[in-house]
Amino acid sequence: MSEDLIFYTHPMSRGRIARWMMEEVGRPYRTEILDYATTMKSPAYLAVNPMGKVPALKHGDTVVTEAGAICAYMADAFPDAGLAPPLGDRRRGPYFRWMFFAAGPIEGAMAARMLGADVKPEQKRAAGWGDHADLMNGLDAALKGRDYILGDTFSAADVYFGSHIGWGMQFGLVERRPVFEAYHERLQNRPANIRAREIDDALTARTTAQQGSRPASA
């Protein structure tokens, strides 16, 4: 069964989001750790993801790339995990709304800020997130009065949306508002999130140690 799900990742990448999702689903999977400079650009992996980036997932003959897509796919592929509203449930509307909002406006706004390319007032109409203040206020409104993005129910949307909130606060790209910090703490305390962090933190330590032991010419 573990051969049926193959997870391609690096412990210091967006693969940490997908790892959390894999642990939430709870199905056996095999992990392939790739190196940025070598195996991630190898012909074998480029046949899986021509972008040469992680994460990626193979489920039998199906290939899924992009962390958000992996979260959505796994939730639908394994409905018994209860991580997505079922077909016909009106909550699928907000579920996909916030999943795509994280992939679009949140990631775009954080990348712009990280690269020193904040939107100027006259450019707001051209950016899907408006500007940083618009994004922060939108996120605040989305989470205010809710434990999770769908209300009282945790879903795969929280894995993806919530990972962006946590990552953004860690690197100063999302303001540390009380509503964001309380949401992040709830997510951090989930057993699957704890397991995923422990796995990737151990892999990070191992990778760092291996790199440190290489000759200077390597």
FENDACOR-V910453 format. One record per helix or strand of 2 or more residues. SS is the DSSP state (H for helix, E for strand). FROM is the first residue (numbers start at 1). TO is the last residue. If there is no record, write none. Layout:
# FENDACOR-V910453
SS/FROM/TO
SS/FROM/TO
This chain:
# FENDACOR-V910453
H/2/4
E/5/9
H/15/25
E/30/33
H/39/41
H/43/46
E/56/59
E/62/65
H/67/77
H/79/81
H/91/114
H/121/126
H/132/143
H/156/170
H/178/188
H/191/212
